[in-house]
Amino acid sequence: MKLKIAEAVRETLSLKLGKQTPTACYLHRSYLTALPETMEKIIFSLDSVIARQINWNILKIYKQEPKLSFLYYPDFEDEAYPVLDASLVIDLESLGQKFRSYKDVVNKPILHRKELFVAPSHSCFALFSEITKEGEEAGLYDNSSEIGFSQSWQFFLKQKGYELVDGRLFRVASFSGDVVNRERTAISRYNLSAPFQAVEKIGLLSDEYSYMDYGCGLGDDLSILRHQGFVAAGWDPNHLPDGELRSSDIVNLGFVINVIENRDERREALNQAFSLATQLLVVSAMIASEKHVLKFRPFGDGVLTSRNTFQKYFTQQELGEYISEELNHPVVALGQGIYGVFKNPDLELKFWNNRYRQRTRKTSLRIRQSAKARREADIKNNEDALRDYWQQVLESGKLPTRKIQIEQKELLRVFGTVAKLNLVVIELFGEDELSDAIRLARERLLLSFAMAKFNGRVVFKHLDSETQQEVREHFHAISELLAEVDQELSKLSDVGLLKTLAEGWVSKGGAGYLDSDRSLTVHKHFFDSLPLTLKLYVSCAEKLFGEINSVDLLKIHFQSGKVSFMGYDGFGDTPIPMLRERIKVNLWTQKVDFFDYIDEFSPKPLYLKSMFLDDQFSDFVKQKAFDEKLKLFGYAPETPHFGPSRDELDRMLLKDGLTIKGYRYFSAKI
């Protein structure tokens, strides 16, 4: 029976149907007829058991366990982002069952990218694809770890300046009027809206400038700007009619023109906002395809939604042309549905300089004075080529002796021989970077050959010429390399050594959490900087689990021979991310346990996230400040993995009149 189950799963997975993740395959019910006969028979044999408990429409096939999950999304075809109503997990070997209802769960799991679950022939495939494209263009899938549950999804929508109306995405804004309920389009956000985020991205969110939010809605952008110390004014005829219409360096007309049904009034708002801007006007509006617009009831030159709100949709090109023609001024696209109108040509030049500077690859080119004096002109004229050459050296872990890339031949003409060129780049960049690159290249070979060793004996003459050359350069002979591999593998069961290496790594400034003599938890970003034995330990587990790109933290258990891989919702940009999945690999038993918190709904928060970061992470400074205040307030747990639930923390903060918004603490009375 076990053989038949394994065969059925293997055959099904080999077809690569539906949505694939490292640990499971998800299929819509319409795929049943496309399944191998053995799997179809297994599901059919369970039909009477399943039918009594759940009216399923999504099938989850586990890749590493003999289990099936039958999931029910009642509005799968009708809702853009359907929520999970129930799940039934069946162990195919023991026939054990676990039913879970989500009817009373507040924060339900939700689906995205529905086209991945169905076949291209499905009647809704094109519509599902359009919904996904809409979300991608809005930037809602940029961090997929945040959007798996209804509450975090709604929170994320608000952060991005969107809301769901009639199951589809809408930009939110506010403007007064009598014909339709424009005030309903205003919502509360916890981060800056998309237009102000665009201003920040291009380097123009600074205390050098003053800001005016024309049609500011509930005033969230205004509050955040002022809290951050910027000079900002706001006005909205519905929510802030007493606000000041003040001339400012940068004026934002954020998703206002798309909710004004009267064309003359729309034109007047655009021109008035432009007159208030002394340097830059930022205009944003709803962007959508004609097919999407046809889903709504026409009203004037726009549509009416089910909430009786007017929306004027543009294409990206139409929006740019409309602004340019009305203002008789050129425009610059700052993002999807966001345009800038520069009144100050110097500011526009600064904008372009910032944009191209961001696209230029940064290096640590540090020229010593002696080298600068001798070769200043040669170095200055060939800086980009030298940078590229050095990058190739670091990636290969070796200095070329004879062979050189065709695109680097110009460097030879300038600096002479390959040997002289190597002396120049070493003098420019220093030997430390090269030493690290050589060490990493050597360790890469050790890790690669250690993993290959599990599949049998490695024969040197069967290796490609490049690998043979690398072996000779770093180990002289393959016998020396394989001897070191055996030596490193023998260390994996040495609990004392694992603990000592972890302690040494942390004591030298390595970011992570050392739990006494039990475990070390680090971010995957620091994998390369770990001692070789610990990297090999993780690599052995990774070989069983799959690549670590989909997770955030790695936990090395010293005594049990286990490695845990943990993925979190919002790890990249929230101060208290929530555990999304945990994969525990036992090296000794070769067993993989996977917990995805769909069938077991109890996500845990991660506290003190700054312990796992350094200044290479964009939110490190904000996170560190957040964690220090959490400790100061007395809410921080002793260990990052064991603390109060997020709801419990919010309740404790509220008792003290505090609430968390982004990485900051605010008065709950505001």
N, C-alpha and C positions, 0 to 999 in steps of 0.2 A: 504493500500500500504506500509506504514512504517513497519508494522508487517511482511509483506512478505520479504521486503528488509533485515530487521534485522535477520529474520530466515535464509535467503539465506547466509548471511555473517557468521552467527553462525555455520551453517552446514559446510560451506567451511573451516572455520578455524579449526573446530574440526577434520578435516582429516589430519592436520599437513603436508600439501603438500608444496613443494618448499622451498624457503629460508624464515625462520621466524625471525623477529626482534620484539622487545617489542611493536611496534606500527603498524606493517604491515606484510603482507605476499606477497612474490614475486613468480610468477609462469611463466614458459615458456608457449608459446601458445600451445605446444604439450600436455599440461595438461588439455586442455579444455574438452576433452571427459571424464576425471576423475572427473569433478566437479559435485556437486549435481544438480539435474534437475532444481531447482529453480534459482540457480545462472547461469546456462547455458542459461536459458530462458531470464534472465535479460540482459546478454551480447548479445544474439542473437537479442533482441529487439532494442539494441543500434547500431547494426551492420551498418545500413545505415548512421547513424550520424558519426560513427567512420571512416568508409571507406573513406569518403570524405576528411578527414583531416590527417589521419596517417595510415601507414602500420605497425602496432604494432607487437611486438613479445614477450614482457614481460608485464604481468599484475600485478599491485600492488593493493592489497585489504587492505584498511585501517581497523584497528581493533577497532578504537574508533570513527570513523565518517562514515556516509553513503556515502563513496566516492570510486571511482575506478580511477586508473591512467593507461593509456595505453602508454607504453614506446617503443620506436623504437631504437634498436641497429642494424644498417645495417650489421655489420660483426660479429654477435653473434657467429656463428658456425665456422668462418674462423680465426678470430683474438683471440689471447690468452686473451687479455684484451680490449674488445670492448668499444667504446665510445658511449655516448648517443647522438642521432641525434634529437629527438623530443619527446615531451610528451603531452598527452591530459588527463586532469583531468575532471571527470564528477561527479557532485553531484547527487546522485541517487534520492534524494527527490525533489529538485527544478529543476533537469535536467540542471542546469547551467554548462557551459563548460569553460575550460581555456586551450588554446593551447599554447605551448612554443616550438620554434625552437632553436636548439643549433648549427646551421650551422656556425654562425658568432661568437660563443663564443670561446674564446681562451682556457680557462681552463674548459674543458668538464668533466662531471661526467663519471667515467668508472666502469666496472664490474670486480670483482674478484670471485674466487671460483664458476665458472660457473656450476659445477656439482650439486650445491645445487638448481639450478633453474629448472633442468630437472629431469625426472624420471630415475631410474636405467636402464630401458629398452631403453632409448634414444640411438641412434646410436653413439653419440659422448660422452656418459657418461664416458667411460674409458679414452678417450683422455683428457677430461676436468679434470678428477681426477689426471691424470699424470701431467698436467700443474700446478695444485694446489700444488701437492707434490713437484714439482720442486721449486716453490716459497717458500714453507715452509722450505725446506732444505737450501735454500739460505738466510733464515732469513728475508724475505721480508714481512711476515705477523706478525712479532713480535709486531708491533704497528699498528693495523688495522686502527686507527683513522687518519693516515697520508696518506693513499693511495687511497682515494676515488675520486680524481680528476687528470686529465691528467698531469698537470704541477707538482703537488706535487709528483705524481707517478714517473715521469721522474727524478725529483730532487732526490727522494729517491733511485732510481735505481743507479744514479751516486754516491751517498753517499756510497752505498753498493758495488760499483765496478762492476756494471752490465750494459748492454744495451740490447735492443731488436733488434734482427736480424731475419728476416723471421718470425716474430711473437713469437719468443722464446727467452729465457734468455741466454745471453752470458757474461762470464767474460771478462773484458777488460784488455788489456796489450799492450805493444809496444816492437817491436824488429825489427831490420833491415833485409832486404832480397830483392832478385831480382825476385823470382818466383811469389810471391803473394804480395798483398798490406798490409803488416803487419802494416804500420803506421796508417792505418784506425782504428785499434783496440784501439788506445790511446784516452782517453777522459779526460775532466777536472772534478775534484771532489772538493767538498767543505769541506769534512771531510777526515780523514785518511782512506785508503783503508782497506779492510777486513783483510789482513795479519798483518798490523800494529795495527789494532784494536785487533787482537788476541794477539799480543805481549803486548799491554797495559793491556788486560784482565788478563793475567797471571802474571802481576806485573813486567814486564821487560822493560817498557817504562819509563826510568829514566835517569837523568843526570849522573848516574854512568857509563853509557855505551855510546859508539859511534856507529853510524849506517851507513850502506852503502845500497843504493837502486840500485841494479843491474838490468838494463833494466827499468829505472824509467819513461819511457813514457814522458808525458808532465811535469813531475816534481812536481805534486801536493803534494805528500807525502813529498818530499824533502822540499818544501816551508813551509809546515805546521810544520814539525819537527824543522826547523831552527827558524821559528817564535816563537815557544814555547821554544827556548833556548837550543835545543839539538845539539850536534856535529853530523852533518850528511853530507854525500857525496852521489853523484848520478852519474850514467852514463847510456847513452842510445845511441846506434850507429846511431839512426835516428834523435832523438830530442835533445840529449845532447852528441854529439860525442866528445866534448872537455872536458867532465866531467872526474873526477879523479877516476880511479879504485884503491881504497884505502883499505888496510886491516883495518877491523873494528870489534868491539866486536860482533855486530849482523848484519848480511847481509840478505837482503830480495830479493828473486828471485820470484817476484810476477807476476804470470800468464804470464810467459815468455816461459817456455818450451812447453806450449800448442799451441803457434803460430809459432814454428819453424818446418818447414816441413822436413828438412834434419836431419836424426837421429844422424849422427856424430856431426853435429853442435849443436844439442840439448844436446848431452852428454858433449860436450866441455863447453857449457854455464853452465851446472850444476856443473861440476868439477871446473871450474874457480871461480864460486861464492863460492863454498865450501872452496877453497884455501884462499879466502880473509877473511873468517869468523874466528875469533880467539876464539869465545865462542859459537855462535849459528848461524845456517843457517835456514832461514824460506823459504820453497818452497811451492808454491800454483799453482794449475792448474784447468782446467775445469773438472767438474764431471757431468756425464750424463749416462743415461741408454742406452742399445743397441738399444732399440726401438726409442729413440730420435735421435740417430746417423744415423739411416736408413733414416731419412727424408732429408738428405743432399747428395750432390754429392760426391762420394769417391775421395780422392786425397792422394796418398801415403798411410801412415798408419793413415790418418785422413780424414777430409772432407773439401769441399769448400762451403762457404756460398754465398748468393746472392750478397754480397758486395765484392766477390773475396778475402775473408780473409780465411786463413787456420786455422783450429782448430783441435787439437789432444785431443780427449776426453779420460778420464780415469774413472774407477770406483774408489771409495775411496780405496779399497784394492789394486787395480792395481797401483795407484799412490804411495802408501806407499812401495810396493814391488819394483817398478821401482827405486825410490830414494835410497832405502836401498841397492839394488843390484849394482847400478852404483857407489855408493860411498863406498860400503863395510862397512856400518856403520848403527847402529840401528836408527830408527826414532820414533818420538812421534807425534800422531795426536793432533793438536791444534784446529781443527775445520773441518767442511766439506770442503774437497779440500785443506786443509792447514796442512802441516807437519813441525815439528821442528827437526833439526839434531844437537844435543848438542855435541860440541867438548870439552867443559869444564864440567867434572863430577860434580864439586861443583855447577855450575849454574843449572844443571839438578836437583840436590838435592833441591836447592832453589825453583825451579819450582814446584816439587812435594809437598814440604811443603806448598807453597802458595795455591796450588790446594786443598789440604785436609783442610787447615785452612779455606778457603772460604766455604767449605761444613759443617763446624762445626757451630752449632747454637750459636750465641753470647748472653750472658746474662749480667745483671748488678750485678754480684756477687761481692759484696764489703764486705770483711770480716773485722770486727772490731778487733782491736788489742787484746782486752780482750778475745774474742771468739777464736782468733787464738792461743793465748797462752795456753788455756785450751784444745782445741780439734783440734789442727793443723793437726795431722796425720789422725784423723777420717774424718775431712772435706776434706782434700786433696785426700784421697782414695775414697771418695764417692761424689765428686763434681758434676759429671754428674747426678747421681741419685737425689741429692739434688736440682739441677736445674730443673729436670723433675718434681719433687714433687712440687716445688714452682710454676711451670707453671700450674700444675693442680689446685693448690690453687687459683691462679689468674683467671683462666678460670671459675671456679665454684663460685668464690666470697665468699669462706668460708674455714675455717680450719677444716679438718676432726676431729671428736671426737672419733669415734670408728672404723668405716669402713675404710679400706685402700686397695689400689690396690695391687694385688698379687705381681707385679713387685717391689713394694716398701717394701716388707717384710724384705729385707736385712737391710734397714734403721732402722727398729725396733730392729733388733738384735744388731746393733751398738749403737743406741742412747737410747734404752729402750722403753718406752711407747710412744703412739701417742702424748700425751701432752708434753712430753719432746722433741720429734721431732719437734713439732710446735714451741716450744720456741727457738730451734736451728735455724730454718729457718727465724723466725722473727728477731732474733738477727743478722743473716747473711744479710738479704735483707732489713730490716727496715719495720716499720709499715706503712709508707706512701703508698707504693705500694699496701699493703693489704687493706688500707682504700679506695683507689681509686677502687680496684677490688670489694669491698663490695658495694660501691656506684653504680658502673656500673651494678652489678648483680641486685641490688634493682631497678634501673631505667629500666633495661631490663624487669623485671617483670611488672612494671607499663606500659611500652610501649606495651608489649605483651597483657596484659589484656585490655588496652584501645582499641587496634585494634580488639580484640575479642569481645569487648562489642558492637561494631557496628553490629555484627551478632546475637546478642541476649544475654540472661542471662547466666552467667557462673555458673555452679554448681560445688562446691568444690569436692564432692564425685566422680564426673565423671573425675576428673583430674588424670593423672598418678601419681604414688607414689613419683617419684622424684620431680615433680612440687609441689605436696602437701607439701613435706618436705621443699622445698625452700620458699614457702609461709609462713610456720610456722617460719622458721629461720629469715626471713627478715621483716615479718609483724605480726607475732604471729597468726593472724586470717585473713581469706579472706575478712571479713567485713571491716577490717582496710584498706586492699589493695584497695578494690573497692571504699571506701570512698575517698581515695587519688586520684584514677583515676578520679572520678567525679569532684574533686576539680581542678585537672590539666586540664581537658577538658573545664571547665568553664573559664579558663584563656585565652583560644585561641582567644577569641574575644576582649580581652583587649589590644587595640592598644598601650596605654601608657606603659603597662607592657612589651609587646614584644620589644618596642623600648628601654626601660630601660635595659632589659636583654641583648640585643645586644650591647648596649654601654658598659655595664659592662664587657662583654666577651672580646670586643676589647681592652678596657682599661687595662685588665689584661694580654695583650700580645697575644690574639687570632689573627691568621692570617686571613685577609679578608678585604673586602671593605664595609664600612658603609656609605651609601648614606643618610646623614642627618637623617630626621625622616621618610624616605620612605622605605628603604630596607637594608638588610645585605646579602652580597654574600660571600660564603666560599667554599673551596674545600671539596669534599665528605670525604676526609681523616680525617677531623676534626669533623665529625658528632658526634662521641662519646664524644668529649670534650665540646660540646655545652650545655648550660643550659637545664634542662629537658623539660621545656615548649617549647623551640624552637625545640628540637628534636621531641617532640610530634607533633608540627605544621608541620614539614617536613614529619613525618611518616604518618600523615593523607593524605597528598598529594601523598606520595609514594604508599599508598594503592590503590589510583586511577590510578596512572601511571604505577607502576611496580617497580622493584628494581633499585637502583641508580647506579649499577655497570657499566652501559654503558655510564654514563655521567661523567663530570668532576666537574662542579660548581653547587652549590645550591644557589638560590636567594630567600630569605624570604621577601615577601612584607608585611609590617606591616598593612597598612590601607585597602588594597583591598581583603584580605583573599586569596591571591594567593601565590603559590610557583612555581618558574621556575627552570627547570633542563636543563643544557646546556652542550653539548658535543662539543669538539674542535678537529680539525685535528692538530696533532703534539703537544698536550699539554705537553706530557712527555719529549720532547727533542727538541723543537724549541722555540726561544725567543718570537715570535709573532704568537701564534696559531690562526687558523681561525675557526670561528663558523661553526660547522657541522650540529647540530640539536638543537632545542630549544623546550622544552615541558613546557607549562604553565598550571598549575592546579589551578582551582578556588575551594576552599574548600566550599564556601557557595552555589554555583550553581552546584557543582559536575561535572563541565565541564573540559575537557582536550583538549587543543589546541596544535597541533603538527606541527612543521615546520622543514622539513628535507633538504631544500635547493637543492632538485633535481627539484621539480616543481617550486620553487621560488629561482632563482639563484642569491643570493646577500649575500654571506658569509661576515661577519664582523670580523676584527682582534681584538684580545684581547691584550691590552697594559698593561705594568707594572705588568707582571705575578708574579713577586716576592712578591707582596702584598698578594698573596693567598698561599704562600709556607712558609716552615720553613726548618731548617737544616736537617730534615728527608728526604727531596727530594734530589735526586742525583744532580740535576742541579741548586740547590738553589744559590750557590755562584756565578756561571757563570751568572745566570739570574739576580741576584742583581747588579752585575757589569755592565751588559748590560743595565739595566734600569737606573742606575745612569748616565751612559754616554749619554743615550737617553735624559735624563733631561738636562744634561750639554750642549748638542748640541742644545737644544731648540725645540726638536721634540716631546717630550712626551705630551700627552693630559692631561687635568686635571682629567679626569675619565677614568678608564680602558676600559670601553665599548664604548666610543664615541671618536673616533680619525679618522685620515685620513685613506683611504683605503691603502692596502699594496702597490699597484702600485703608489699611490700618495706619500707615504713615500719614496719609492725607488727613485722616480724622484727628490724629495727634497734633499735627500742625495747625489744623483749624481751631482746636481748643486754645491754642496760643495766638490765634489771630493771624496765622500765616498760610500762604499757599504757594505752590511751585508753578512758575511759568517759564518754560524753557530751562535755562541754567540759573535762574534767579529766584529769589524769594521775595514775595510781595505781601503787602498787608491784605488780608482776606476781606477787609472792609472796602477796598477800592473796587 
